[in-house]
Amino acid sequence: MDRVTPIPHSGPLTRGDLEQLRGGHDSARYELLDGSVLVTPSPGRWHQTALLNLVLLLNDGLPDGLVLLFAPFDVVLAEDTVLQPDLLVARRTDLTDRDLPAAPVLAVEVLSPSTRRIDLGLKFERYLRAGCPSYWVVDPVEPSLSAWRLRGGHYRLVAEVTGEEVARLSDPFPVEIRPADLVRD
């Protein structure tokens, strides 16, 4: 059964603690959210299919100055929060060779049974607090796409499409996405 496993600790963890936990070569993803470690299993086939197709689609329209990366790649939002969105778009000038020490211009999570609640709840809220301008969630099972844009300190839903419907998005750059296309292999 897929599940997220928080690791108990006597106080908030730091980025250094996270590095120690990642010391092994295990396929689980380790993230740090407000001082708590989240460990999630490797994603399944449809998650990876949707992610790959989204990467290919977005890469075609990526403007100069922006970089597209996918997990595992650290986004350091605070000393106690290091996330790894499934896909991110960042300004080239914001990146280091090791991580993104700022909010991305776009964070995308592809839902899995083990991450659904975290992606739609905790990560949604944390990216909002960090000032991430765009947050998207893809459900490869339905298939669907929900896209939010930061406006006035709140995320506003700017697209919610399923199946063959097309989302026409303008931020962080113009793109059209049909969720059914993301799960075709």
C-alpha positions, 0 to 999 in steps of 0.5 A: 500500500502506498503511503506517506510516512512522517518521521518522528523527531523531537523538534523541527528538522533542518535541511542538514537533517534531511541530507543525513536521511537521504544518505542511502540510495533508496528510491523513495522521495524525501521532502521536508515540510515545515520541519517534518520529513515526508517519505513517499514511494517511487511513482507508478506507471501512469504518474510517470507517463503523465509527467513525461508527456507534460515535460515534453509539452511544456518544453516545446514552448519554454521561453528563454530565461526559464528552465524546466526541471523534474523530481528529484530536484530540491526547492528550498522554500525555508530552512525547514521546508525543502520540497521536490515538485514533480515538475517545476519551471524556474527562472534560470537566474534563480537556480544553483547547480544543486537546488532552487533556493526560491519559489518556482514560477510554476510547481506541478504535482502529479497525483498518486494515491500516496500523495493526493492529500499532501499535494492538494492540501499541505503543498498547495498551502506551502507554495501559496505562502512561498509566493509561487505564482502558479500551481498545477495538479494533474490527476492521471487516473481521471485524467484531469488538470487543475491550475491555480494562479496567485492573485492578491495573496490567494490562489485562484482557480484559472482552469479545471479540465478533464479528459478531452477538454483543453486548458488554455493557460497563459502563465508562466507562458502560453500553453494548451493542455488536454489531460487525456493526452498526458496519459497516452503512451 
